[in-house]
Amino acid sequence: MAKKKRVSKQPQVDQSVKAVQYTALAVIALVVAFFLWRFIPWDSLFASSSEATESAAGELKQYDSPPPMTIDTTKKYFATVELEKGGSFVIELYPDKAPTTVNNFVFLAREGFYDGVTFHRVLEGFMAQTGDPTGTGAGGPGYQFDNENSDLVFDKAGVVAMANSGPDTNGSQFFITFGPAEWLNGGYTIFGQVIEGMDVVNSITLRDPDANPAFTGDAIKTITITEE
């Protein structure tokens, strides 16, 4: 099972609390497993699961490897992000600071990969995260690539960076900050800055997938790339 790409809200996590949560989840899983074994016909269960997997896979764009380098790092690139609910904002991309990441983002945007994708994790005063076509936080384009380090820092609102599940696990998910977040410095690849429409970014509907997983949130209509 793919690990969720989470942008750390706090530097430290209470591991004792997490241990209790994991124990409770394990007990629940055992109860559910017993119910499935005792009461549900296995042939119908497997058939249903297989059909769902095939259906989901057929709707997602997946790739075997990161795209070849096609951008010109001497040029300027901008991404206009339109939301399905209306409104748009513009991101200035940094091909000179994060060429692999910008090339990846430009490729996916031009492929229509982000069209219809939700902002699945939007936390007040922190950031808005998107780029997962499954809407779960664990999805991606089918490949991963390494972090790119630079002198860019999370010192203001509108910083655009890749979400990850650890070093060198970048894919398609990215996030936009609502304010300074210095504790993220060095852990996530910054590849852009919102230069227009920060009010639209601030209007993205809040969503905590842990508290309300059924709520879908706002979605991207399309991302248009321009170069100068």
C-alpha positions in Angstrom: 0.0 0.0 0.0 1.4 3.4 -1.0 2.4 5.7 1.9 0.6 9.0 2.1 2.5 12.1 1.2 2.1 14.4 4.2 3.5 17.9 4.7 4.5 18.1 8.4 2.4 20.6 10.3 4.6 20.2 13.4 8.2 19.2 13.8 7.4 16.6 16.5 4.8 14.0 16.8 3.6 12.3 20.0 4.6 8.7 19.3 2.9 7.3 22.4 -0.5 8.6 21.2 0.2 7.2 17.8 1.0 3.8 19.3 -2.4 3.7 21.1 -4.1 4.6 17.8 -2.3 1.9 15.9 -3.2 -0.7 18.6 -6.9 0.3 18.4 -6.8 0.1 14.6 -5.2 -3.4 14.7 -8.0 -4.6 17.0 -10.7 -3.2 14.7 -8.9 -4.8 11.7 -8.9 -8.2 13.4 -12.7 -8.0 14.1 -13.4 -7.0 10.5 -11.2 -9.8 9.2 -13.1 -12.4 11.3 -16.4 -11.0 10.0 -15.3 -11.3 6.4 -13.9 -14.8 6.9 -17.1 -16.0 8.7 -19.9 -14.4 6.8 -18.9 -13.3 3.3 -18.5 -15.8 0.3 -14.9 -15.5 -0.8 -15.6 -15.8 -4.5 -17.9 -12.8 -4.6 -15.6 -10.8 -2.4 -12.6 -11.3 -4.6 -14.6 -10.7 -7.8 -15.9 -7.4 -6.4 -12.4 -6.2 -5.3 -10.8 -7.1 -8.6 -13.5 -5.2 -10.6 -13.1 -2.1 -8.4 -9.3 -2.2 -8.8 -9.5 -2.5 -12.6 -12.0 0.3 -12.8 -10.0 2.6 -10.7 -6.8 1.9 -12.6 -8.5 2.5 -15.9 -9.4 6.1 -14.9 -5.9 7.1 -13.6 -3.0 8.2 -15.8 0.1 6.3 -14.8 3.7 6.4 -16.2 6.6 4.1 -15.9 9.3 6.8 -15.2 9.7 10.5 -14.8 9.5 12.5 -18.1 12.6 13.4 -20.1 13.9 16.9 -19.8 12.0 19.1 -22.3 11.9 22.5 -20.7 14.4 25.3 -21.4 15.9 26.3 -18.0 16.9 29.7 -19.4 13.2 30.6 -20.0 10.5 31.7 -17.6 7.5 29.4 -17.0 4.2 30.2 -15.4 1.3 28.0 -14.4 -2.3 29.4 -14.4 -4.4 27.2 -12.1 -8.2 27.4 -12.7 -10.6 26.0 -10.1 -13.8 24.2 -10.9 -15.7 26.5 -8.5 -14.3 29.6 -10.3 -11.3 31.7 -9.9 -7.7 31.2 -10.8 -4.2 32.0 -9.6 -0.8 32.2 -11.3 2.4 30.4 -10.2 5.8 31.5 -11.3 7.9 28.4 -11.7 11.7 28.2 -10.9 13.3 26.1 -13.6 16.8 27.4 -12.6 16.3 26.3 -9.0 14.5 23.0 -9.5 14.7 22.0 -13.1 13.7 18.3 -12.7 10.7 19.3 -10.5 9.5 22.1 -12.9 10.0 19.8 -15.9 7.9 17.2 -14.1 5.1 19.7 -13.2 5.0 21.2 -16.7 4.8 17.7 -18.2 1.9 16.6 -15.9 0.0 19.8 -16.4 0.2 19.6 -20.2 -0.9 16.0 -20.0 -4.0 17.1 -18.2 -3.0 15.0 -15.2 -4.2 17.6 -12.7 -7.6 18.2 -14.3 -10.3 17.4 -11.8 -7.9 16.7 -9.0 -9.0 17.9 -5.6 -7.3 19.8 -2.9 -7.5 16.8 -0.5 -5.7 18.4 2.5 -6.2 22.1 3.3 -5.3 23.1 6.8 -6.1 26.6 8.2 -3.1 28.9 8.4 -0.8 26.2 7.0 -1.2 25.0 3.5 -3.3 23.6 0.7 -2.2 20.2 -0.8 -3.3 18.7 -4.1 -2.0 16.7 -7.0 -3.2 13.2 -6.0 -5.7 11.8 -8.6 -7.0 9.3 -6.1 -7.8 12.1 -3.5 -6.4 9.9 -0.7 -3.0 11.4 -0.2 -1.3 8.2 -1.3 -1.6 8.5 -5.1 0.8 9.7 -7.7 1.9 9.4 -11.4 3.4 5.9 -11.0 7.0 7.1 -10.5 9.2 9.0 -8.0 12.1 11.4 -8.3 14.7 12.9 -6.0 14.5 16.2 -4.0 16.2 19.3 -5.4 17.9 21.5 -2.8 18.3 25.3 -3.3 18.5 28.5 -1.2 14.7 28.9 -1.4 12.9 28.8 1.9 9.4 28.8 3.3 9.4 32.4 4.5 6.1 33.7 3.1 2.6 32.8 1.8 2.3 31.4 -1.6 5.4 29.2 -1.7 4.8 26.2 -3.9 6.6 22.9 -3.1 6.4 19.2 -3.6 4.7 17.0 -1.0 6.5 13.8 -0.2 6.5 10.7 2.1 10.2 11.1 2.9 13.4 12.2 1.1 13.4 11.6 -2.7 9.8 10.4 -3.0 8.4 13.2 -5.1 5.7 12.4 -7.7 2.7 14.7 -8.6 1.5 16.0 -5.2 2.3 19.6 -4.3 1.2 22.2 -1.8 0.9 26.0 -1.4 1.6 27.7 1.9 -0.8 30.2 3.6 2.1 31.8 5.5 5.7 31.3 6.6 6.6 27.7 7.6 10.3 27.7 8.4 10.2 24.1 9.9 9.7 22.8 6.4 13.0 24.2 5.2 15.3 21.5 3.7 12.6 18.8 3.7 10.6 19.7 0.6 11.5 20.9 -2.9 10.3 24.5 -3.6 9.7 25.0 -7.3 7.4 28.1 -7.5 5.7 31.1 -6.0 2.1 32.3 -6.4 2.4 35.8 -8.0 -1.3 36.5 -8.7 -4.5 35.4 -7.1 -3.4 34.6 -3.6 -6.9 35.6 -2.5 -8.2 32.6 -4.6 -5.7 30.3 -2.9 -6.9 31.6 0.5 -10.5 30.8 -0.5 -9.8 27.1 -1.1 -12.2 25.2 1.1 -10.6 23.8 4.3 -10.4 20.0 4.4 -8.8 17.7 6.9 -9.0 14.1 5.5 -8.4 12.6 8.9 -11.4 14.4 10.4 -13.7 14.2 7.5 -12.6 11.7 4.8 -15.9 11.7 3.0 -15.7 15.4 2.1 -14.1 16.0 -1.4 -13.2 19.7 -1.2 -12.4 22.0 -4.1 -10.9 20.8 -7.3 -8.6 22.0 -10.1 -10.3 22.5 -13.4 -7.1 22.7 -15.4 -3.6 24.1 -15.3 -2.2 26.0 -18.3 1.5 26.4 -18.8 3.0 29.4 -20.5 6.7 30.1 -21.2 8.6 33.3 -22.0 
